[in-house]
Amino acid sequence: MTAGPHIAAHDDVRDDPRMGPNIGFVGIGNMGWPMAACLADAGYSLIVADARRVTADNFVQQVGGRVADSLAGLAAASDVIITMLPTSGNVSSVLADGVDNLLVGLRPGTVVIDMTSGQPAITRKLAERVAAAGGILIDAPVSGGVSRAKTGQLAIMVGGDAEVLERVRPVLAAMGTSILPCGGVGAGQAMKALNNLVSAGGYLIGIEALLIGQRAGLDPGVMVDVLNASTGMNNSTQKKFRQFVLSRGFDSGFSLDLMVKDLSIALEIGRDGATPTPFAAMCREMWAAALASLGPGQDHTAVAKLSERLVGTELRAANDA
């Protein structure tokens, strides 16, 4: 890989964040809000934008920074720009589409960090457009959910030039404790989609096991404890089943719509590499069926309801029955 254009000395990302770059943050949603708040807590100067102006206004009132009057204006005021949006289509829209976009105001040497769980092929094309405008784009999707976003303990999967990653590492370190280089541009997003594929598969088989056990007379609460002390332990058994399923809260903060999107990206990557994906395809179809059955706007943990409907039983711990 070749290094991107050097950031001018007055724009360098310094080890002391309080002397670091101005950061433009686009996308103050469930994840974007706590991530941007971590940057503010680290002392970075923020200018924020969101499709819902009231959300950006609320962030500034509660956390700090200032609201961008336009995307072009945000870019012109920023040394580093972060996008944290639902899809690559949203990133393309704010970055390069329409009269008002980030590329209109992009300063030479600006680093654009796309933290969206997006489509690698689209991101690589966007990186070319950013480079043509004099900037540098890397992708850095995250894992850990809202809870770890609030504490700045996300895992961040990075795709892009190694030298550029080192320049912005202090910025990423304000939001995550694990910064994981994965390869060239788009590699972080590929890894994120595959990570969610593994997570989604573990969730489904875990729910099915709990339903089998409950019908056989086992207490799902006890089953979760046993799984967490045994080889069946995974992220879902540790952080989802008691918290969001047995509690019947279904409110983890990550949507079912976005999980289906990520699983579709994982299958797309498989197709591009001519890789047979029989289990991945079945997993994606189960999640898509839940989305069709439950409707949009559901939390991803609500996928358990599809399995419950098939069995005709709701999962509940014995002491909650």
N, C-alpha and C positions, 0 to 999 in steps of 0.2 A: 504494500500500500504506500501511496505517497502522502506526505504530510500536507495538511491544509494550509491556507495562508496564515502567517503569524499574526497574532493579536498584538496590536501596538502596545508599547510599554505602559502607557497610561490606562490601557484597558485590561492589563494582565489580571488573571485570577490569582490572587495572592493567598498565602497560607493563612493569614489573618483575615477572616471573612469581613471584619468590620472595615477593612481597607479594600475590599474586593469590588467586583463589578456591580453595576446596576442590572437588576434582573427583571425582565418582563415575563409575566406568568399568565398564560392564556388557558382558562378552563378551571373555574373555582367550583368544582363539583364535590361529590362525596369524598373523593380522594384528593382532588386538587386543593381544597381548602386546607386540610391539615398539613399537606406537604408544603404549601406556600407559607403557612404559619410557622413551620419549622425553619424555613429560610429567614423569616422575619425575626424569629427568636435568636437566630445565629448572627443577626446584625446586618443582614443584607438589605439594601435599598430596593424596594419592590414597586413596580407599576403593574397593575393587574387588569385583566379583561375577561368578561364572560358574556355568553349570549344573553344572559339575564342580567341586565345592568343593575338591578336591585341587589343581586347576589354580590356583585363586585363592590357596590356601595356598602353593603353590610360588612363585608370582609374588612374594608378599610376602616370603618367605624370601630370594629371590634378588635382588629389585629394591628392595623397600621398600613403604611404605604400610600399609594394614590391610585386613582382609577384612570385608565387611559381614555382619552376622548375618541381615539380611533386606533385601529390596528397599526396603521402606518406610523402614527405618533408614538405608539408603544415601541415599535421597532427602532425608531430614530433615537429614543431615549435609553435603549438597552444595549449592554455589552454581551449579555447572554439572554436568550429567549427560551422559555420552557413552554411546551404545549402538552397539556394533559386533558385529552378529549376522548369521546366515546369511540370514534372510528377514524380510519385513515381518510375517509371522505371528508370528515369534519376538519382534519388537519389540512388537507388540500385546499379546502374552502378558505380557511383563515390565512393560510400561508401565501397562496398565489392566485386565488380566484376573486373576481369582482373588482370594483373600483378601489375599495379600501381593503388592502391586505398587507401582510407583514413584509413582503418583498419590496413593496413600494418605498418603505422607509428604512430598509435594511442597511446598516452601516458596514463597510468593508471589514472583514475579520470577525464579524459577529458569529458566535457559536449558537446554533439552534439545537436544543435538546428535545427531541420528540419522545415523551414519556408515555405516549398512547400505546395501548396494546393493539398495534396495527398490522397491516399487511406488508410484509417485507418487500414485495415487488413494487408496490406503490411508493413506499418509503425511499427505495433506491432511486426512483425517478424524481421524487421531490428533492433528494439530496443533490441531484444533478442541477436542478433549477436553482437551488440555494447557492451552489458553487458558481454557477454562471452569474449570479448577482453579487459575488464576492464574499459570501459567507461559507460556513461549514455546518453540515448537519450530521448529528449522530442520533441513534435511537437508544432509549434507555427505559424500557417498560419495567414495571415494578411488581413485586409479589409481597403479600403480607396483610393485605386488607386494611380497612379503616383503622383498626386498633393499632397496628404497627405504624401506619402513616402518622397517627397522632403523636407517637413517641419517637419518631425519627428512626425507626428500626427496620425499614423496608429492605428487602433484597432487590438490587437494581442490576438488571441484565443489559449490558452495553454492547452495541454494535457500532463500529466506526474506528477511525484512526487512533492508534494507541497514544500518540503524542497529544492529540486533542483531548482525549480522555484525561490525561494527566493534568492538563490545563484546568479542566472543570471539575476535577476530583473533589476539591473542597466544597464546591456547590452541591454535588451529589452526596457527599458525606454528611451534609446537614440534614438530609432526608433519609439516608439509609446507612446501615451498619455493614452490609455486604455489597460490595461493588464488584461485579463479576463480568470481566471482558469475555465476549463470546465470539468475536470475529469481526468481519466487515459490516458495513451499513446494512441493516435489516436482520443481522444475526441475533441481536437482542430480542427482537420481536418474534423471530422464529422460535427461540428458546422459550419465551413467555407462553406462546400458544401451546407448545409441547408440554411445558410444565402444567398448564391448566388441563390438558388432556389427561395427564397422569392423575391429577387431583380429582378431576371429574369422574374418572373410572373408579378410583378408590371410594369416592362418596357413594356412587350407585351400588357397588357391591356391599359396602358397609350397611347401607339402609336395607338392602335385601336380606342380609344376614340377621339384622335386628328383627325384621318381620318374621323370618323363619323361626328365630328363637322365641319371640313373644308368642307365636301360635303354638309352640311346643312347650310353653309354660315357663320360659325364662323371663326374668325381669330385664328389660332393655337397659335400665340404669346400671344394673350389675354387669351386663354384657359389655357396656362401654368401659367400665372399670377394668374388666378382665382383658379386653382388647388392648387397653393402654398399658397393661403390664405384660403383654405378650407380643408375639410376632405379627399380629394383625393390626398393630398400632399404625396410624397414619395421621395426617393433618386433620382429617374429618373426625376421626375418633377423639382426637385431643381437643379440637377447637370449634367443632360445629355441632356434633350430635346432642350433647347435653345443653349447650348454650342456645341453639337455635331450633332444634327439632323436638327434643323431649320437652323443652320449655314451651313449645308451640309459638315461639316468637317470630321465627322466620324473618329476621331483621339484621342480617350480617352487614348490609350496606353495599353488597355487590349483586348486580341484577342478573336475573335469569337470561334476559336478552343478551347481555354482554358475554355470558358464559357460552351461549350458543354461537355467538359471533367468533369467539376465540377458538372453539372446537372446529368451526368451519374453516378457519385459517389453518389450523393444524392439518386438516384433511387436504387442503389446497397445497400445502407444502409437500405432503406425501405424494399427491398426484404429480406435482412438478418434478419430483425425483423418481417417478415410476415405482414407488414403494407400495406394495400391497398393504392395506390397512383394514383388515376385516373387523377386528375388535374396536378400533378407533371409530370406524364407520357406524357400528352398532351403538357405541356409546353416544356419538353425536346425535343419532336418530332418537335415542331415548330422551335426551335433553330437549331436542327440538319438539318431540311429541308432548313433553311437559309444557313447553312454551305455548304450543297450540291449544292444549287443554286448559291451562290455567290462565292464559291471556297475558298481555304485556304488563310491565310494571311490577312483576313479582320479584322477590328476592331469590337468588339462585338456590338457597337452601330449601325453598319450597318445592323443589323437584321431588323431594321425598313424598309429597302428596300424591304424585302419579303412582308410585309403587304402592302406597297405602290404598289407593282406589282399586288397584288390581287385586289386592288381597282382601279388601273390605274391612280393614282394621287401621286404627290410628295408633301410632307409637306413643306410649307414655310409660314413664318409670312407675314402678308399683307404688312408691310413696307419693306420687302425684295423681294417682288414679282417683 
